[in-house]
Amino acid sequence: MKVYFLGTGTSQGIPVIGSDHEVCKSQNPKDKRLRVSVWVHTENTSIVVDCGPDFRQQMLTSKCSKVDAILFTHEHADHTAGIDDIRPFNFRHGEIPIYAHSRVIENLKKRFDYVFETENRYPGAPSVKAIEVANNVPFTVGDMQVVPINAYHANLQVFGFKMNDFAYLTDVKTIEPDEIEKIKGVKVLVINALREESHHSHFSLQEALDFVTLVQPEKAYLTHISHLLGFHDEVEAKLPSNVFLAYDNLEIAL
């Protein structure tokens, strides 16, 4: 199984439009971050987690040519706004299953009503099959079993996902002990770390590191990173030996 980081930035990406912050002016490619998303694939199965506004660019850069399913963590625009750009996959491979909480599916139906239209459907509109994800109910996509991990983004419920020995969680601020037990000891954990300063709906860097200590993965990668966290190389140099700062287009193998 391989994991490709399509994007590792927060909702504004890095650089932020119009910003004079020193990180936004960095020439290091690792300091340039598209909106957060990840592509998990085996020889037979290809899964994308979240489909944000940079989806088209991410697919072209990663050379992903087939998507068997899209898993949505939650409904915020930086995780869902790219749904129209799944159309080339539809034209080649047909309907794409999307997996999400029932609340997220209803939100997508309101915002992208033409995608879910059954009468007078516009030719060429994206084609999806919406499948509800419920906590404590694993599901299978191709040769991968997916275990949903329930967490909270401030007061908003979000799903993380465990696939084999890989766990991916983003936009997390709190998570119950029973949910942490589901991912303890995974080989690779990906978790959000917005900035050093505390935030009302995201883990800070220290909170993310404390979470890694609880989970005890072999390796951990930090994602959903703001320019306020600092320069990639400087931040990574201060991290524990088994914790790394993810960056766009990083690919790891499990």
C-alpha positions in Angstrom: 0.0 0.0 0.0 1.2 3.5 -0.8 0.1 6.9 0.6 0.5 10.0 -1.5 0.0 13.4 0.1 -2.0 15.4 -2.4 -2.1 18.4 -0.2 -0.9 19.3 3.3 -2.2 22.8 3.9 -4.9 24.4 5.8 -8.1 26.0 4.3 -6.2 28.9 2.7 -3.3 26.9 1.5 0.3 28.3 1.5 1.1 30.8 0.2 -2.0 32.7 1.5 -3.4 35.1 -1.1 -1.9 38.6 -0.5 0.2 37.6 2.5 3.6 39.1 3.2 4.4 36.4 5.8 7.9 35.1 5.4 6.7 31.5 5.1 4.4 32.5 2.3 7.4 34.0 0.4 9.5 30.9 0.9 11.1 29.4 -2.2 11.3 26.0 -0.6 8.7 23.7 -2.5 8.0 22.0 0.9 6.6 25.3 2.1 4.0 25.5 -0.7 0.9 23.6 0.4 -2.4 22.8 -1.4 -5.5 22.0 0.5 -5.4 18.9 2.6 -6.0 15.5 0.9 -4.4 12.1 0.6 -4.4 9.3 -2.0 -4.2 5.7 -0.6 -3.6 3.0 -3.2 -2.7 -0.6 -3.7 -2.2 -2.5 -6.9 -6.0 -3.0 -7.1 -7.6 -0.2 -5.2 -7.4 3.6 -5.3 -9.0 5.8 -2.6 -8.9 9.5 -2.2 -9.7 11.1 1.2 -11.4 14.5 0.7 -11.9 16.3 -2.6 -11.0 20.0 -2.1 -10.7 23.0 -4.5 -7.2 21.9 -5.6 -8.4 18.4 -6.7 -7.8 18.8 -10.4 -4.2 20.1 -9.9 -3.5 17.3 -7.4 -4.7 14.6 -9.7 -2.6 15.9 -12.6 0.5 16.2 -10.4 0.2 12.8 -8.8 -0.7 11.1 -12.1 -3.7 9.4 -10.4 -5.7 7.9 -13.3 -8.4 6.0 -11.4 -10.4 6.6 -8.2 -12.5 3.8 -6.8 -13.9 5.8 -4.0 -13.8 9.2 -2.2 -14.0 9.3 1.5 -15.1 12.6 3.1 -14.0 13.6 6.6 -16.5 16.4 6.8 -18.3 19.0 4.7 -16.1 22.1 4.9 -15.2 23.6 1.5 -11.5 22.9 1.7 -12.5 19.2 1.8 -15.4 19.1 -0.7 -15.3 22.0 -3.2 -13.6 20.0 -5.9 -16.3 17.5 -6.5 -17.1 18.8 -10.0 -13.6 17.8 -11.1 -14.3 14.1 -10.7 -16.0 14.1 -14.1 -13.0 12.8 -16.1 -13.0 9.8 -13.8 -16.7 9.3 -14.5 -16.2 9.5 -18.2 -13.6 6.8 -18.1 -14.8 4.5 -15.3 -18.4 5.5 -14.5 -20.1 6.3 -11.2 -17.8 6.9 -8.2 -18.9 5.8 -4.7 -18.5 8.6 -2.1 -18.5 7.7 1.6 -19.5 10.2 4.2 -21.6 10.9 7.3 -25.3 11.3 6.5 -25.0 15.0 7.5 -22.2 15.5 5.0 -24.2 13.8 2.2 -27.2 16.1 2.9 -24.9 19.1 2.8 -23.4 18.0 -0.5 -26.9 17.5 -1.9 -27.8 21.1 -1.1 -24.5 22.7 -2.4 -24.1 20.4 -5.4 -27.7 19.6 -6.2 -27.0 19.0 -9.9 -24.7 16.1 -9.0 -27.5 14.3 -7.2 -30.3 15.3 -9.7 -32.3 12.2 -10.9 -34.8 14.0 -13.2 -33.7 16.3 -16.0 -30.1 15.5 -15.2 -27.6 17.6 -17.0 -25.5 15.5 -19.4 -21.9 15.4 -18.2 -22.6 16.2 -14.6 -20.5 14.3 -12.0 -21.9 10.9 -11.1 -21.7 9.6 -7.6 -23.2 6.9 -5.4 -23.6 8.2 -1.9 -22.9 5.7 0.9 -23.5 6.6 4.5 -20.7 6.1 7.0 -21.6 5.3 10.6 -19.4 5.1 13.6 -18.3 1.6 14.6 -19.3 0.2 11.2 -16.3 -0.7 9.0 -16.7 -1.0 5.3 -14.7 -2.4 2.4 -13.4 -0.7 -0.7 -11.7 -3.1 -3.1 -9.0 -4.9 -1.1 -9.0 -2.4 1.7 -11.1 -2.6 4.9 -11.8 0.9 6.2 -12.6 1.6 9.9 -14.2 5.0 10.6 -12.7 7.0 13.5 -15.0 9.4 15.2 -13.6 12.8 16.3 -14.6 16.5 16.7 -13.5 19.6 14.9 -14.6 22.1 17.7 -18.3 20.9 18.0 -18.5 19.4 14.5 -18.2 15.7 14.1 -15.6 14.5 11.7 -14.4 11.1 10.5 -10.9 9.9 10.3 -10.2 6.6 8.6 -8.0 3.6 9.3 -7.0 1.5 6.3 -4.9 -1.6 7.2 -2.0 -0.3 9.3 -2.5 3.3 8.2 -4.7 5.9 10.1 -5.6 9.3 8.7 -7.2 12.0 10.8 -7.5 15.7 10.0 -9.3 18.8 11.4 -9.3 17.1 14.9 -9.5 19.0 18.2 -10.9 16.3 20.5 -11.3 12.5 20.3 -12.6 10.0 22.8 -10.4 7.3 24.3 -12.5 4.5 22.7 -11.7 5.9 19.3 -8.0 6.3 20.1 -8.0 2.6 21.0 -9.0 1.7 17.4 -5.7 3.1 16.0 -3.2 2.4 18.7 0.0 0.9 17.4 -0.6 1.6 13.7 2.4 1.6 11.5 1.7 5.1 10.2 -0.5 7.8 11.7 -1.3 11.1 9.9 -2.7 13.8 12.2 -3.3 17.6 11.8 -1.0 20.2 13.4 -2.1 23.7 12.5 0.3 25.9 14.4 2.2 26.3 17.7 -0.5 28.5 19.2 -3.7 26.9 20.5 -6.7 26.9 18.2 -10.4 26.4 18.9 -11.0 23.6 16.4 -7.6 22.2 15.4 -4.7 20.5 17.2 -1.8 22.7 17.9 1.7 21.2 17.3 2.1 20.2 20.9 -1.4 18.7 21.0 -0.6 16.7 17.9 2.6 15.4 19.4 0.8 14.5 22.6 -1.7 12.5 20.5 1.2 10.7 18.7 2.4 9.7 22.2 -1.0 8.2 23.0 -1.3 6.3 19.7 2.3 5.1 19.6 2.6 4.5 15.9 5.8 3.5 14.3 5.8 6.7 12.4 3.7 9.8 12.4 3.2 12.6 9.8 1.7 16.0 10.5 -0.6 17.6 8.0 -3.2 20.4 7.7 -0.4 22.9 8.3 -0.7 26.7 8.5 2.0 29.1 7.4 2.0 30.2 11.1 3.7 26.8 12.0 6.9 28.1 10.4 9.3 26.9 7.8 9.2 23.2 6.9 12.8 22.4 7.5 13.1 24.4 10.7 9.9 22.7 12.2 10.9 19.2 11.2 14.4 19.6 12.7 12.7 20.0 16.1 10.4 17.0 15.9 10.8 13.6 17.6 12.8 11.0 15.5 9.6 9.1 14.4 7.5 12.2 13.6 7.8 14.0 10.3 6.2 17.1 8.7 4.3 15.9 5.6 4.6 17.9 2.5 2.8 18.0 -0.9 3.7 15.1 -3.2 5.4 13.1 -0.5 4.8 9.4 -1.1 5.4 6.7 1.5 5.0 2.9 1.3 3.6 0.6 3.9 
